[in-house]
Amino acid sequence: MKNQKSSIWSLLLLAVALTMTACDPKNKKEDDSKEVAEDQNETKFEDTKIEDDTEFAVSAADASLFEIQVGQLALTNASTPEVKKLAQQMIDDHTKASEELKSLAQTKNISLPSALSDKCQKKYNDLSEKKGIDFDDAYTDLMVKDHKDVIDQFKKESEKGNDAELRAWAGEKVPALEHHLEMSKATEKIVDDKK
C-alpha cells in the first residue's frame, strides 16, 4: 500500500512538472512551417548533392504560398481594377506552379512548408491592415520587390542546381516570373499615378 501511494505521488509530481513546463511562455513557440520543412530535409538529405536544391524547393513553395494568399487578400482589399487583375494572375500562375512543385517534391521525398513562414506571415499581416489605395500601393511595391528576389533564386537554381528536374523546372518558371515583375511594375505605375 505504501509503495502504491509513493507511485501515485511520483506520477502526480511528474504530471505537475510537465504541466508547468508546457504552460511556460518560453516554451510556447509555434513552429515555423518553412523551418520545419528545412529541418526535415536536412535530416533526409544532409551531405547529399541535392541538399541545396531542397532549400530552393522550400523557399519556392513558401514564396508561392505567399503570392497566392496576398493575391486573395488583394481581391478583397484593393481598390484599383488593375491591382485586382494582377492579383488574379498571381493566384492563377502561382497555384499552378505550386501544384507542379508539390508533385515534383513528392517524387523526391522533399518536405515542403504547409503554411506561410513567420517572415511571410508578418508581411501578410502588415498588408492585411491596409485598404484601398494604401493597400494597392503597398501590394504593388511588395510584388516588385518579391519578384526581383524570387527571379534571382530561380535563375541561380536553373544554372547551378544539382537536381536536373528541379533545375529544369526553375528554368521553365523564370520567363513567367519576369513577366510577373513587368506586370507588377506597370501596375505600380498606374497606382502611383492615382495617388
MDTraj code that builds the backbone (N, CA, C; nanometers):
import mdtraj as md
import numpy as np

residues = "MET LYS ASN GLN LYS SER SER ILE TRP SER LEU LEU LEU LEU ALA VAL ALA LEU THR MET THR ALA CYS ASP PRO LYS ASN LYS LYS GLU ASP ASP SER LYS GLU VAL ALA GLU ASP GLN ASN GLU THR LYS PHE GLU ASP THR LYS ILE GLU ASP ASP THR GLU PHE ALA VAL SER ALA ALA ASP ALA SER LEU PHE GLU ILE GLN VAL GLY GLN LEU ALA LEU THR ASN ALA SER THR PRO GLU VAL LYS LYS LEU ALA GLN GLN MET ILE ASP ASP HIS THR LYS ALA SER GLU GLU LEU LYS SER LEU ALA GLN THR LYS ASN ILE SER LEU PRO SER ALA LEU SER ASP LYS CYS GLN LYS LYS TYR ASN ASP LEU SER GLU LYS LYS GLY ILE ASP PHE ASP ASP ALA TYR THR ASP LEU MET VAL LYS ASP HIS LYS ASP VAL ILE ASP GLN PHE LYS LYS GLU SER GLU LYS GLY ASN ASP ALA GLU LEU ARG ALA TRP ALA GLY GLU LYS VAL PRO ALA LEU GLU HIS HIS LEU GLU MET SER LYS ALA THR GLU LYS ILE VAL ASP ASP LYS LYS".split()
xyz = np.array([
    [0.0830, -0.1193, 0.0000],
    [0.0000, 0.0000, 0.0000],
    [0.0870, 0.1250, 0.0000],
    [0.1948, 0.1231, 0.0802],
    [0.2839, 0.2363, 0.0878],
    [0.3532, 0.2601, -0.0464],
    [0.3919, 0.1513, -0.1138],
    [0.4562, 0.1597, -0.2451],
    [0.3616, 0.2185, -0.3488],
    [0.2335, 0.1817, -0.3407],
    [0.1341, 0.2310, -0.4352],
    [0.1147, 0.3810, -0.4165],
    [0.1087, 0.4286, -0.2904],
    [0.0940, 0.5718, -0.2630],
    [0.2158, 0.6477, -0.3143],
    [0.3326, 0.5907, -0.2968],
    [0.4560, 0.6532, -0.3431],
    [0.4549, 0.6673, -0.4960],
    [0.4078, 0.5653, -0.5662],
    [0.3994, 0.5682, -0.7117],
    [0.2990, 0.6725, -0.7587],
    [0.1869, 0.6798, -0.6900],
    [0.0840, 0.7784, -0.7259],
    [0.1391, 0.9195, -0.7075],
    [0.2085, 0.9430, -0.5944],
    [0.2672, 1.0750, -0.5701],
    [0.3734, 1.1081, -0.6758],
    [0.4510, 1.0102, -0.7140],
    [0.5535, 1.0328, -0.8169],
    [0.4891, 1.0712, -0.9493],
    [0.3841, 0.9999, -0.9853],
    [0.3136, 1.0310, -1.1095],
    [0.2488, 1.1691, -1.1036],
    [0.1912, 1.2026, -0.9893],
    [0.1284, 1.3329, -0.9715],
    [0.2314, 1.4454, -0.9839],
    [0.3475, 1.4279, -0.9215],
    [0.4540, 1.5282, -0.9317],
    [0.5044, 1.5418, -1.0748],
    [0.5160, 1.4295, -1.1451],
    [0.5583, 1.4333, -1.2840],
    [0.4562, 1.5082, -1.3697],
    [0.3286, 1.4819, -1.3463],
    [0.2226, 1.5498, -1.4212],
    [0.2257, 1.7005, -1.3962],
    [0.2465, 1.7405, -1.2712],
    [0.2555, 1.8833, -1.2377],
    [0.3760, 1.9462, -1.3069],
    [0.4888, 1.8782, -1.3047],
    [0.6101, 1.9310, -1.3685],
    [0.5901, 1.9462, -1.5189],
    [0.5293, 1.8472, -1.5826],
    [0.5041, 1.8548, -1.7266],
    [0.4063, 1.9665, -1.7601],
    [0.3041, 1.9834, -1.6774],
    [0.2066, 2.0899, -1.6990],
    [0.2727, 2.2262, -1.6866],
    [0.3578, 2.2420, -1.5865],
    [0.4258, 2.3704, -1.5673],
    [0.5193, 2.3990, -1.6846],
    [0.5866, 2.2980, -1.7347],
    [0.6754, 2.3160, -1.8495],
    [0.5950, 2.3542, -1.9722],
    [0.4832, 2.2878, -1.9936],
    [0.4003, 2.3156, -2.1111],
    [0.3384, 2.4540, -2.1052],
    [0.3105, 2.5030, -1.9857],
    [0.2480, 2.6336, -1.9703],
    [0.3484, 2.7473, -1.9659],
    [0.4750, 2.7161, -1.9595],
    [0.5781, 2.8192, -1.9558],
    [0.5789, 2.8944, -2.0883],
    [0.5575, 3.0291, -2.0863],
    [0.5526, 3.1059, -2.2101],
    [0.6803, 3.0927, -2.2934],
    [0.7943, 3.0649, -2.2295],
    [0.9189, 3.0489, -2.3044],
    [0.9144, 2.9252, -2.3933],
    [0.8284, 2.8282, -2.3603],
    [0.8164, 2.7056, -2.4381],
    [0.7017, 2.7119, -2.5391],
    [0.6393, 2.8276, -2.5539],
    [0.5206, 2.8403, -2.6368],
    [0.5501, 2.8838, -2.7799],
    [0.6664, 2.8585, -2.8328],
    [0.6994, 2.8990, -2.9683],
    [0.6312, 2.8041, -3.0665],
    [0.5521, 2.8626, -3.1560],
    [0.4935, 2.7804, -3.2610],
    [0.5988, 2.7586, -3.3677],
    [0.5990, 2.6403, -3.4262],
    [0.6997, 2.6080, -3.5259],
    [0.6700, 2.6776, -3.6575],
    [0.7730, 2.7365, -3.7148],
    [0.7678, 2.7983, -3.8465],
    [0.7633, 2.6844, -3.9485],
    [0.6599, 2.6807, -4.0305],
    [0.6399, 2.5723, -4.1268],
    [0.7585, 2.5576, -4.2218],
    [0.8173, 2.6690, -4.2620],
    [0.9333, 2.6646, -4.3512],
    [1.0528, 2.6011, -4.2802],
    [1.0745, 2.6397, -4.1540],
    [1.1863, 2.5835, -4.0778],
    [1.1668, 2.4340, -4.0525],
    [1.0435, 2.3938, -4.0280],
    [1.0142, 2.2515, -4.0062],
    [1.0503, 2.1721, -4.1320],
    [1.0064, 2.2228, -4.2481],
    [1.0375, 2.1543, -4.3745],
    [1.1883, 2.1500, -4.3976],
    [1.2568, 2.2617, -4.3709],
    [1.4023, 2.2646, -4.3885],
    [1.4713, 2.1638, -4.2976],
    [1.4254, 2.1556, -4.1725],
    [1.4839, 2.0595, -4.0776],
    [1.4610, 1.9153, -4.1236],
    [1.3402, 1.8868, -4.1712],
    [1.3101, 1.7511, -4.2194],
    [1.3992, 1.7163, -4.3384],
    [1.4164, 1.8125, -4.4285],
    [1.5005, 1.7876, -4.5463],
    [1.6470, 1.7733, -4.5086],
    [1.6896, 1.8510, -4.4096],
    [1.8292, 1.8418, -4.3660],
    [1.8570, 1.7016, -4.3124],
    [1.7621, 1.6483, -4.2380],
    [1.7769, 1.5133, -4.1848],
    [1.7844, 1.4106, -4.2985],
    [1.6989, 1.4279, -4.3999],
    [1.6931, 1.3324, -4.5101],
    [1.8063, 1.3489, -4.6117],
    [1.8496, 1.4733, -4.6340],
    [1.9399, 1.4990, -4.7471],
    [2.0757, 1.5570, -4.7081],
    [2.1056, 1.5606, -4.5779],
    [2.2323, 1.6185, -4.5339],
    [2.3497, 1.5496, -4.6027],
    [2.4425, 1.6292, -4.6473],
    [2.5635, 1.5799, -4.7149],
    [2.5343, 1.5065, -4.8463],
    [2.4221, 1.5401, -4.9094],
    [2.3941, 1.4856, -5.0419],
    [2.4078, 1.5989, -5.1435],
    [2.4132, 1.5625, -5.2687],
    [2.4274, 1.6622, -5.3750],
    [2.3074, 1.7552, -5.3842],
    [2.1901, 1.7090, -5.3439],
    [2.0703, 1.7919, -5.3628],
    [2.0258, 1.8677, -5.2370],
    [2.1092, 1.8742, -5.1351],
    [2.0708, 1.9465, -5.0134],
    [2.0331, 2.0923, -5.0452],
    [2.1133, 2.1603, -5.1274],
    [2.0822, 2.2985, -5.1643],
    [1.9545, 2.3070, -5.2485],
    [1.9304, 2.2061, -5.3305],
    [1.8085, 2.2035, -5.4121],
    [1.6846, 2.1949, -5.3239],
    [1.6949, 2.1213, -5.2135],
    [1.5795, 2.1109, -5.1229],
    [1.5517, 2.2462, -5.0575],
    [1.6572, 2.3212, -5.0273],
    [1.6384, 2.4560, -4.9702],
    [1.5694, 2.5468, -5.0712],
    [1.6085, 2.5358, -5.1980],
    [1.5417, 2.6133, -5.3027],
    [1.3941, 2.5751, -5.3094],
    [1.3643, 2.4452, -5.3083],
    [1.2257, 2.3985, -5.3186],
    [1.1409, 2.4531, -5.2036],
    [1.1966, 2.4535, -5.0841],
    [1.1238, 2.5053, -4.9675],
    [1.0982, 2.6552, -4.9841],
    [1.1982, 2.7301, -5.0263],
    [1.1822, 2.8748, -5.0467],
    [1.0818, 2.9049, -5.1572],
    [1.0888, 2.8282, -5.2661],
    [0.9958, 2.8471, -5.3777],
    [0.8524, 2.8185, -5.3339],
    [0.8340, 2.7135, -5.2548],
    [0.6997, 2.6792, -5.2058],
    [0.6465, 2.7881, -5.1138],
    [0.7313, 2.8403, -5.0262],
    [0.6917, 2.9474, -4.9351],
    [0.6528, 3.0727, -5.0141],
    [0.7317, 3.1061, -5.1148],
    [0.7043, 3.2238, -5.1980],
    [0.5709, 3.2079, -5.2719],
    [0.5453, 3.0880, -5.3252],
    [0.4193, 3.0662, -5.3967],
    [0.2988, 3.0747, -5.3030],
    [0.3113, 3.0137, -5.1859],
    [0.2027, 3.0240, -5.0869],
    [0.1721, 3.1702, -5.0563],
    [0.2788, 3.2472, -5.0391],
    [0.2638, 3.3891, -5.0073],
    [0.1948, 3.4638, -5.1220],
    [0.2400, 3.4406, -5.2452],
    [0.1801, 3.5083, -5.3613],
    [0.0316, 3.4764, -5.3729],
    [-0.0040, 3.3520, -5.3484],
    [-0.1450, 3.3105, -5.3560],
    [-0.2269, 3.3804, -5.2477],
    [-0.1765, 3.3779, -5.1246],
    [-0.2543, 3.4337, -5.0141],
    [-0.2653, 3.5862, -5.0193],
    [-0.1568, 3.6557, -5.0571],
    [-0.1687, 3.8024, -5.0674],
    [-0.2498, 3.8390, -5.1914],
    [-0.2476, 3.7533, -5.2936],
    [-0.3334, 3.7760, -5.4104],
    [-0.4804, 3.7691, -5.3719],
    [-0.5140, 3.6691, -5.2903],
    [-0.6527, 3.6569, -5.2432],
    [-0.6911, 3.7772, -5.1573],
    [-0.5980, 3.8235, -5.0779],
    [-0.6216, 3.9430, -4.9961],
    [-0.6455, 4.0644, -5.0859],
    [-0.5697, 4.0739, -5.1942],
    [-0.5833, 4.1875, -5.2864],
    [-0.7203, 4.1879, -5.3535],
    [-0.7746, 4.0718, -5.3803],
    [-0.9077, 4.0678, -5.4423],
    [-1.0122, 4.1323, -5.3518],
    [-0.9878, 4.1311, -5.2226],
    [-1.0796, 4.1897, -5.1258],
    [-1.0436, 4.3342, -5.0918],
    [-0.9149, 4.3627, -5.0691],
    [-0.8727, 4.4924, -5.0144],
    [-0.8326, 4.5960, -5.1177],
    [-0.8062, 4.5555, -5.2412],
    [-0.7596, 4.6506, -5.3427],
    [-0.8758, 4.7356, -5.3950],
    [-0.8419, 4.8556, -5.4408],
    [-0.9444, 4.9440, -5.4960],
    [-0.9287, 4.9629, -5.6469],
    [-0.8128, 4.9331, -5.6995],
    [-0.7839, 4.9551, -5.8401],
    [-0.8074, 4.8270, -5.9196],
    [-0.8844, 4.8342, -6.0286],
    [-0.9107, 4.7140, -6.1090],
    [-0.7821, 4.6470, -6.1588],
    [-0.6811, 4.7265, -6.1930],
    [-0.5556, 4.6699, -6.2418],
    [-0.4838, 4.5892, -6.1333],
    [-0.4966, 4.6322, -6.0084],
    [-0.4353, 4.5587, -5.8971],
    [-0.5069, 4.4249, -5.8792],
    [-0.6391, 4.4272, -5.8903],
    [-0.7150, 4.3025, -5.8782],
    [-0.6819, 4.2077, -5.9936],
    [-0.6604, 4.2629, -6.1122],
    [-0.6226, 4.1805, -6.2272],
    [-0.4846, 4.1178, -6.2046],
    [-0.3913, 4.1981, -6.1547],
    [-0.2579, 4.1472, -6.1219],
    [-0.2686, 4.0361, -6.0173],
    [-0.3481, 4.0605, -5.9145],
    [-0.3640, 3.9623, -5.8064],
    [-0.4189, 3.8305, -5.8598],
    [-0.5177, 3.8368, -5.9468],
    [-0.5761, 3.7146, -6.0022],
    [-0.4730, 3.6382, -6.0855],
    [-0.3908, 3.7123, -6.1602],
    [-0.2844, 3.6479, -6.2386],
    [-0.1860, 3.5769, -6.1458],
    [-0.1509, 3.6419, -6.0337],
    [-0.0583, 3.5816, -5.9368],
    [-0.1191, 3.4549, -5.8774],
    [-0.2453, 3.4616, -5.8414],
    [-0.3132, 3.3445, -5.7834],
    [-0.3109, 3.2280, -5.8826],
    [-0.3507, 3.2560, -6.0068],
    [-0.3589, 3.1500, -6.1085],
    [-0.2226, 3.0878, -6.1362],
    [-0.1237, 3.1720, -6.1639],
    [0.0082, 3.1211, -6.2018],
    [0.0803, 3.0529, -6.0863],
    [0.0721, 3.1123, -5.9672],
    [0.1427, 3.0529, -5.8536],
    [0.0732, 2.9273, -5.8012],
    [-0.0570, 2.9181, -5.8181],
    [-0.1273, 2.7952, -5.7806],
    [-0.0810, 2.6807, -5.8708],
    [-0.0719, 2.7080, -6.0003],
    [-0.0250, 2.6064, -6.0956],
    [0.1193, 2.5664, -6.0649],
    [0.2058, 2.6649, -6.0438],
    [0.3467, 2.6367, -6.0137],
    [0.3597, 2.5604, -5.8820],
    [0.2791, 2.5971, -5.7852],
    [0.2819, 2.5316, -5.6543],
    [0.2441, 2.3839, -5.6667],
    [0.1418, 2.3557, -5.7463],
    [0.1000, 2.2164, -5.7671],
    [0.2096, 2.1362, -5.8371],
    [0.2743, 2.1981, -5.9353],
    [0.3839, 2.1304, -6.0049],
    [0.4982, 2.0988, -5.9082],
    [0.5315, 2.1970, -5.8253],
    [0.6413, 2.1783, -5.7303],
    [0.6067, 2.0709, -5.6273],
    [0.4835, 2.0716, -5.5783],
    [0.4410, 1.9684, -5.4822],
    [0.4567, 1.8299, -5.5418],
    [0.4139, 1.8147, -5.6661],
    [0.4227, 1.6854, -5.7335],
    [0.5689, 1.6428, -5.7504],
    [0.6527, 1.7353, -5.7923],
    [0.7954, 1.7071, -5.8101],
    [0.8612, 1.6726, -5.6762],
    [0.8280, 1.7497, -5.5731],
    [0.8853, 1.7260, -5.4404],
    [0.8436, 1.5897, -5.3856],
    [0.7191, 1.5523, -5.4107],
    [0.6707, 1.4216, -5.3641],
    [0.7526, 1.3084, -5.4225],
    [0.7850, 1.3171, -5.5501],
    [0.8605, 1.2096, -5.6139],
    [1.0020, 1.1993, -5.5576],
    [1.0505, 1.3069, -5.4977],
    [1.1877, 1.3099, -5.4452],
    [1.1921, 1.3036, -5.2923],
    [1.0737, 1.2915, -5.2295],
    [1.0634, 1.2866, -5.0839],
    [1.1127, 1.4157, -5.0175],
    [1.0936, 1.5285, -5.0856],
    [1.1312, 1.6589, -5.0305],
    [1.0127, 1.7152, -4.9539],
    [1.0347, 1.7553, -4.8301],
    [0.9294, 1.8167, -4.7489],
    [0.9153, 1.9634, -4.7870],
    [0.7905, 2.0086, -4.7995],
    [0.7616, 2.1487, -4.8300],
    [0.6772, 2.2072, -4.7179],
    [0.6834, 2.3390, -4.6981],
    [0.6016, 2.4003, -4.5933],
    [0.4530, 2.3911, -4.6272],
    [0.3726, 2.3758, -4.5238],
    [0.2278, 2.3653, -4.5439],
    [0.1570, 2.4967, -4.5122],
    [0.2303, 2.5902, -4.4557],
    [0.1750, 2.7220, -4.4208],
    [0.2845, 2.8263, -4.4419],
    [0.2449, 2.9517, -4.4371],
    [0.3411, 3.0596, -4.4551],
    [0.4490, 3.0574, -4.3480],
    [0.5710, 3.0902, -4.3874],
    [0.6787, 3.1085, -4.2902],
    [0.6443, 3.2283, -4.2022],
    [0.7094, 3.2389, -4.0887],
    [0.6855, 3.3529, -3.9998],
    [0.7113, 3.4852, -4.0710],
    [0.8179, 3.4892, -4.1516],
    [0.8537, 3.6112, -4.2251],
    [0.7422, 3.6507, -4.3225],
    [0.6924, 3.5547, -4.3992],
    [0.5842, 3.5847, -4.4943],
    [0.4533, 3.6155, -4.4214],
    [0.4293, 3.5473, -4.3109],
    [0.3074, 3.5736, -4.2345],
    [0.3068, 3.7167, -4.1814],
    [0.4226, 3.7655, -4.1378],
    [0.4323, 3.9032, -4.0894],
    [0.4024, 4.0017, -4.2020],
    [0.4581, 3.9757, -4.3215],
    [0.4307, 4.0640, -4.4361],
    [0.2819, 4.0612, -4.4701],
    [0.2230, 3.9419, -4.4655],
    [0.0801, 3.9272, -4.4934],
    [-0.0022, 4.0071, -4.3910],
    [0.0320, 3.9915, -4.2632],
    [-0.0420, 4.0617, -4.1579],
    [-0.0324, 4.2133, -4.1736],
    [0.0879, 4.2621, -4.2045],
    [0.1062, 4.4065, -4.2254],
    [0.0213, 4.4553, -4.3418],
    [0.0206, 4.3792, -4.4501],
    [-0.0557, 4.4176, -4.5685],
    [-0.2063, 4.4106, -4.5434],
    [-0.2493, 4.3151, -4.4629],
    [-0.3928, 4.2959, -4.4378],
    [-0.4561, 4.4127, -4.3625],
    [-0.3732, 4.4952, -4.3000],
    [-0.4251, 4.6113, -4.2267],
    [-0.4548, 4.7295, -4.3185],
    [-0.4148, 4.7194, -4.4446],
    [-0.4338, 4.8300, -4.5387],
    [-0.5560, 4.8046, -4.6260],
    [-0.6133, 4.9147, -4.6737],
    [-0.7297, 4.9082, -4.7628],
    [-0.7143, 5.0150, -4.8708],
    [-0.7879, 4.9972, -4.9797],
    [-0.7939, 5.0986, -5.0838],
    [-0.6598, 5.1280, -5.1480],
    [-0.6359, 5.2564, -5.1768],
    [-0.5149, 5.2966, -5.2489],
    [-0.3892, 5.2685, -5.1667],
    [-0.3995, 5.2750, -5.0331],
    [-0.2846, 5.2406, -4.9484],
    [-0.2474, 5.0933, -4.9670],
    [-0.3486, 5.0097, -4.9750],
    [-0.3245, 4.8680, -4.9995],
    [-0.2613, 4.8497, -5.1378],
    [-0.3212, 4.9131, -5.2392],
    [-0.2724, 4.8995, -5.3766],
    [-0.1245, 4.9368, -5.3863],
    [-0.0890, 5.0459, -5.3209],
    [0.0487, 5.0950, -5.3229],
    [0.1427, 4.9932, -5.2565],
    [0.1040, 4.9464, -5.1385],
    [0.1881, 4.8514, -5.0644],
    [0.1963, 4.7176, -5.1381],
    [0.0848, 4.6715, -5.1931],
    [0.0822, 4.5422, -5.2626],
    [0.1703, 4.5446, -5.3874],
    [0.1562, 4.6479, -5.4707],
    [0.2367, 4.6519, -5.5937],
    [0.3851, 4.6676, -5.5617],
    [0.4171, 4.7462, -5.4601],
    [0.5563, 4.7609, -5.4182],
    [0.6128, 4.6255, -5.3729],
    [0.5340, 4.5523, -5.2970],
    [0.5735, 4.4199, -5.2492],
    [0.5924, 4.3221, -5.3653],
    [0.5029, 4.3282, -5.4637],
    [0.5130, 4.2386, -5.5796],
    [0.6420, 4.2650, -5.6586],
    [0.6771, 4.3918, -5.6728],
    [0.8007, 4.4250, -5.7451],
    [0.9221, 4.3718, -5.6682],
    [0.9295, 4.4030, -5.5397],
    [1.0451, 4.3601, -5.4593],
    [1.0548, 4.2079, -5.4507],
    [0.9438, 4.1422, -5.4210],
    [0.9459, 3.9969, -5.4041],
    [0.9810, 3.9249, -5.5340],
    [0.9305, 3.9740, -5.6469],
    [0.9609, 3.9070, -5.7725],
    [1.1072, 3.9240, -5.8123],
    [1.1667, 4.0361, -5.7781],
    [1.3105, 4.0527, -5.8043],
    [1.3894, 3.9457, -5.7274],
    [1.3552, 3.9280, -5.5999],
    [1.4239, 3.8280, -5.5167],
    [1.4014, 3.6863, -5.5691],
    [1.2770, 3.6557, -5.6018],
    [1.2416, 3.5211, -5.6464],
    [1.3092, 3.4887, -5.7803],
    [1.3128, 3.5864, -5.8709],
    [1.3786, 3.5638, -6.0001],
    [1.5252, 3.5281, -5.9787],
    [1.5918, 3.5994, -5.8884],
    [1.7324, 3.5677, -5.8588],
    [1.7475, 3.4241, -5.8096],
    [1.6590, 3.3808, -5.7198],
    [1.6653, 3.2440, -5.6669],
    [1.6430, 3.1402, -5.7772],
    [1.5440, 3.1661, -5.8625],
    [1.5117, 3.0708, -5.9689],
    [1.6230, 3.0640, -6.0726],
    [1.6809, 3.1787, -6.1062],
    [1.7923, 3.1782, -6.2024],
    [1.9111, 3.1005, -6.1456],
    [1.9405, 3.1231, -6.0188],
    [2.0522, 3.0529, -5.9557],
    [2.0295, 2.9021, -5.9593],
    [1.9074, 2.8594, -5.9242],
    [1.8760, 2.7162, -5.9266],
    [1.8843, 2.6614, -6.0688],
    [1.8325, 2.7381, -6.1654],
    [1.8314, 2.6896, -6.3040],
    [1.9729, 2.6772, -6.3618],
    [2.0671, 2.7525, -6.3064],
    [2.2052, 2.7495, -6.3560],
    [2.2956, 2.6567, -6.2745],
    [2.2702, 2.6470, -6.1432],
    [2.3648, 2.5759, -6.0570],
    [2.3054, 2.4604, -5.9776],
    [2.1758, 2.4346, -5.9949],
    [2.1127, 2.3268, -5.9185],
    [2.1714, 2.1912, -5.9526],
    [2.1779, 2.1048, -5.8552],
    [2.2314, 1.9698, -5.8753],
    [2.1256, 1.8706, -5.9214],
    [2.0001, 1.8948, -5.8856],
    [1.8932, 1.8049, -5.9271],
    [1.8432, 1.8502, -6.0645],
    [1.8566, 1.7647, -6.1630],
    [1.8234, 1.8005, -6.3014],
    [1.6781, 1.8432, -6.3180],
    [1.5852, 1.7737, -6.2506],
    [1.4433, 1.8073, -6.2668],
    [1.4090, 1.9412, -6.2005],
    [1.4602, 1.9649, -6.0806],
    [1.4353, 2.0934, -6.0156],
    [1.5018, 2.2076, -6.0932],
    [1.6209, 2.1820, -6.1439],
    [1.6925, 2.2821, -6.2229],
    [1.6107, 2.3185, -6.3474],
    [1.5575, 2.2174, -6.4164],
    [1.4765, 2.2406, -6.5367],
    [1.3466, 2.3133, -6.5021],
    [1.2821, 2.2716, -6.3928],
    [1.1563, 2.3349, -6.3514],
    [1.1796, 2.4830, -6.3211],
    [1.2857, 2.5128, -6.2481],
    [1.3177, 2.6522, -6.2146],
    [1.3413, 2.7328, -6.3421],
    [1.4160, 2.6755, -6.4366],
    [1.4427, 2.7447, -6.5624],
    [1.3159, 2.7729, -6.6418],
    [1.2208, 2.6795, -6.6385],
    [1.0925, 2.6989, -6.7084],
    [1.0109, 2.8124, -6.6482],
    [1.0281, 2.8375, -6.5196],
    [0.9470, 2.9381, -6.4498],
    [1.0034, 3.0797, -6.4610],
    [1.1314, 3.0928, -6.4946],
    [1.1936, 3.2267, -6.4994],
    [1.1194, 3.3227, -6.5926],
    [1.0846, 3.2844, -6.7171],
    [1.0135, 3.3799, -6.8040],
    [0.8801, 3.4276, -6.7449],
    [0.8056, 3.3367, -6.6828],
    [0.6778, 3.3759, -6.6213],
    [0.7009, 3.4720, -6.5051],
    [0.8033, 3.4452, -6.4253],
    [0.8345, 3.5336, -6.3130],
    [0.8795, 3.6710, -6.3618],
    [0.9565, 3.6737, -6.4704],
    [0.9974, 3.8021, -6.5281],
    [0.8759, 3.8783, -6.5805],
    [0.7807, 3.8047, -6.6382],
    [0.6553, 3.8668, -6.6829],
    [0.5780, 3.9232, -6.5634],
    [0.5749, 3.8485, -6.4544],
    [0.5089, 3.8978, -6.3320],
    [0.5738, 4.0275, -6.2842],
    [0.7058, 4.0325, -6.2893],
    [0.7774, 4.1531, -6.2472],
    [0.7377, 4.2713, -6.3344],
    [0.7331, 4.2521, -6.4649],
    [0.6946, 4.3611, -6.5560],
    [0.5501, 4.4049, -6.5318],
    [0.4602, 4.3072, -6.5115],
    [0.3200, 4.3392, -6.4797],
    [0.3116, 4.4186, -6.3491],
    [0.3897, 4.3769, -6.2509],
    [0.3894, 4.4437, -6.1200],
    [0.4394, 4.5868, -6.1320],
    [0.5459, 4.6073, -6.2093],
    [0.5990, 4.7432, -6.2294],
    [0.4962, 4.8319, -6.3001],
    [0.4314, 4.7784, -6.4044],
    [0.3310, 4.8556, -6.4784],
    [0.2125, 4.8903, -6.3883],
    [0.1707, 4.7961, -6.3082],
    [0.0575, 4.8199, -6.2173],
    [0.0973, 4.9192, -6.1085],
    [0.2206, 4.9078, -6.0609],
    [0.2695, 5.0026, -5.9606],
    [0.2660, 5.1449, -6.0160],
    [0.3015, 5.1626, -6.1431],
    [0.2989, 5.2950, -6.2057],
    [0.1559, 5.3480, -6.2138],
    [0.0607, 5.2616, -6.2500],
    [-0.0805, 5.3009, -6.2554],
    [-0.1269, 5.3499, -6.1183],
    [-0.0901, 5.2740, -6.0149],
    [-0.1286, 5.3112, -5.8777],
    [-0.0641, 5.4434, -5.8375],
    [0.0650, 5.4604, -5.8704],
    [0.1338, 5.5857, -5.8384],
    [0.0667, 5.7057, -5.9039],
    [0.0184, 5.6865, -6.0259],
    [-0.0496, 5.7961, -6.0982],
    [-0.1834, 5.8318, -6.0358],
    [-0.2433, 5.7387, -5.9617],
    [-0.3744, 5.7629, -5.8983],
    [-0.3635, 5.8251, -5.7604],
    [-0.2403, 5.8265, -5.7067],
    [-0.2241, 5.8787, -5.5690],
    [-0.2280, 6.0300, -5.5690],
])
top = md.Topology()
chain = top.add_chain()
for i, resn in enumerate(residues, 1):
    res = top.add_residue(resn, chain, resSeq=i)
    for name in ("N", "CA", "C"):
        top.add_atom(name, md.element.get_by_symbol(name[0]), res)
traj = md.Trajectory(xyz[None], top)
